[in-house]
Every structure is written in structure tokens, then in C-alpha cells.
Amino acid sequence: MAYALGIIVMAFGILLAVCLHEAGHMGTAKAFGMKVTRYFVGFGPTIWSFRRGETEYGVKAVPLGGFVKIVGMTPQDDDVAPEDEPRAMWRFPVWKRTIVMSAGSITHFILAIVTLWLVFVVVGVPDFSKSDQVSVKVAATQQCVSDYAYDPATKAPRVCDPAKDPKSPSAQLGLQVGDMIVAINGTPVPNSPTLRQQLKTLAGQKVTVTYKRGSETLSGSADIPSVLRVKADVGPNKKANEVTDADLERAGMLGISIDYYSDLPLVRSGPIEGIGQTFSTIGTMVERTFESLKLIPQKIPKLLSAIAGEKRDPETPVSVVGASRIGGELFEIGDWTSMLTLFATLNLFFGIFNLFPLLPMDGGHIAIAWFERVRSWLAAKRGRPDPGRVDYVKLAPITIGVIGILGVFVLLTVTADIINPITLR
């Protein structure tokens, strides 16, 4: 029940963000005197609407976004009444059109900033300075383990291959998310540093692992593979391609991710300190967003493999469906910090992607507006007549091509998120 409710909450948040995006366009257009005739949530048949002034507001049957209609966005629009010609958007100065077209992305950026500020100041973030004091709770398991190696294709540590690499102890034991590692060979495991130290001495051995699942205490035997892993004293900010042989050590691994979030206390910052933390985090997110966008073409084959039934690579892109499912899992375990951070990340991505200088994105309209302005300026400098406006009809094949590519990509991600989703379980 909590999982389903979480999906609904996350999906509603995304829909709200999209509607606010369109409201940003509408608000700035009205402020400059452009005529806005329609503002709707959803697509398809109209369920309910009302008119206020010259604008019709309403809700449509399919809640997968929203739209706003500004009269005369391009000179080729043929639905502009003669009395509305002076208020056609394309007739306004380029700087005003730029503000209107970028207002949607700016709205996403504001949502990301406000959400992260609330995370740091109101909700709180885990106090990782105490991570060495919490019990070893399983957050995720791996089917295999392997030597640490940098993968240039993904710019991340290489993912092990179950067909070639040793089976992980977690897979041998059948560990599940939420299990608590209690002891190895009878020696208590109170925290992760103790576990790391024990595994360093147990590589290549068969051991007995005791763990708790709910109120039940279980145990089982597993072989601990000897692999190269990153040393504990290597800072978390060190990039994967910067890890050297001196940063590695041979030791054993269980093949688990440890859940620090559930048991770590949350710390909150002051309102002013939170601003600095927010913008520092935004900077990191922007950098990672562009890195992820560059890697999308390399992720398509992995998406296809996931659809075909292979294990889903957690680094592959997700759709709104996948993001909502992950949000549902975070809601289910009460991890509001991660859920809100995911919402902020999505808004930052939406804002950046929508500014790409390609039609039909807002960035494409902005690029054309400034191209027209620069072209007219150059013509005037050379004493030549103004070449006029760009003919959007001639750009239709490019627009259709971009829509087609985006449509295929969305179809792939949605399909993968339905039949083979990324999960935290």
C-alpha cells in the first residue's frame, strides 16, 4: 500500500512540475502583453474547463503533462485573428521572447533549488560522520564480485559479469534487502569497518555468516572470493578513473551495499548554511547531468538487453515510470531525503534538457529567435534588406526527426521500466 501511494505521490509531483513549467510560460507571456488563449493540464478530451478573461483553463483526460497556447508563436501560425496580430508572440522583442521561452526551465531550476534547500534545512540529511557506528544492514545485493577496474565506456567501475566472475557470498547465502549481518565465524560484526577488516583476513576461505531477518536469526556458509577492492581511506570524492593501484587492496567481499540511511541520524543546517549546500549540490548535479547525457547513446544497447530479459543495468536511463517506481520504494521505507533529492534531480534534468537548441524544445525556439536577430543585425550592417523570419515549415523535417528519436527513446525506457525496472530492493 505504501509503495503504491509513493508511486502516486512521485508521479503527481512530476505532473505538478510540468504544469508549473507551462505556468511559467503563461505568466511571463501575460506579463509582457502577449495573448494566452489556453492553459490545460493533460491531453486529449476536455474533462472540465472555465474561462477567465481571454484565457481558458482546464483539465484533460490524459494526465501526462500540460500545455499553454500563446498566440502567434511563429510567423507561420495561421490561427491569429487580425485584431490579435499586434500581440502575436513573434512580433515581440527577442529578449522578451527569450524570457517567455526559458521561463519553463527556470521554473524547474527554482523547484530543484527550493526542494534541495528544504532537504538540507527542514528534512535533514544522514550524518555520515556516524556511518561507522551503525549496524550492517543490506541495502542491495550483487550476484557476483570482481576485481576493481575502471570502465572507460561507462566512466565508472566495471560491473561484474555473473557468467565469468565469482558468485558473491550474498548470492550464495540468499541475502535479502533489510537483512542484518550479525557475525562471521562467530565473531560479532557491529559495524561496517569491522566487516571490512574481517573480510580482509578471510579472503579465499569458507565462512559461516550469521544474519537477522526480521525477528529470526539465520546462518549459512559461503565462499569468500579474493578480489581487489578500493581501500577504506580513499575519499568518496575521488573519481573512478583516478583510482590507482596504490588505492587498491586484496580482500574478500560479500557483494552487498550497506544501508546507512535507515539508521543514521539526520542533521539539519541553518537557513543560510543551507543555501551554500544547495548550490554546491546543484553544481555537482549539473556536472553529472551532462555526463549522463553524453553516455545515453552507449546505454541504448543495455536498455534493449534489459527489455530482452537480461539483468537491468542500474546506470541505464529511466522514464517518468521508472522514477515514480523508485520514488515509491523510497516512500515505502520513509526515505524522504532521497525521494526529494530524486525530485530535485529530475527537475534539474528537465530544465537543462528543455534548453537544448533543438526543436521542438524551448531551447530550439530561443536559438531561432537569436539567429533571426543576429542575421538581421548583420544584414543592416552590410546595408542589405532584412532577411525576415525563419520559416518553421522548412524546419518541420528536423522537428519531426527529433520528435521521432525522443519518442523511440521514451518508448524504450518506459518499456524497460515496466517489464524490467531498476529497483532498490
Salt bridges, closest charged atoms under 4 A:
GLU54 OE2 - ARG87 NH2 2.71
GLU56 OE1 - ARG38 NE 3.89
ASP79 OD2 - LYS69 NZ 3.33
ASP84 OD2 - LYS35 NZ 3.00
GLU85 OE1 - ARG91 NH2 3.30
ASP127 OD2 - LYS130 NZ 2.96
ASP147 OD2 - ARG250 NH2 3.83
ASP165 OD2 - ARG158 NH2 3.49
ASP179 OD2 - ARG213 NH2 2.80
ASP223 OD1 - LYS206 NZ 3.78
ASP247 OD2 - LYS238 NZ 2.72
GLU249 OE2 - ARG196 NH2 3.32
GLU249 OE1 - LYS200 NZ 3.35
GLU249 OE2 - ARG229 NE 2.90
ASP263 OD1 - LYS137 NZ 3.71
GLU287 OE2 - LYS239 NZ 3.62
ASP313 OD2 - LYS302 NZ 3.17
GLU329 OE2 - ARG425 NH1 3.43
GLU332 OE1 - ARG425 NH2 2.62
ASP362 OD2 - HIS21 NE2 3.35
ASP362 OD2 - HIS25 NE2 2.93
GLU372 OE1 - ARG97 NH1 3.77
GLU372 OE1 - ARG389 NH1 3.33
ASP417 OD1 - ARG312 NH2 3.10
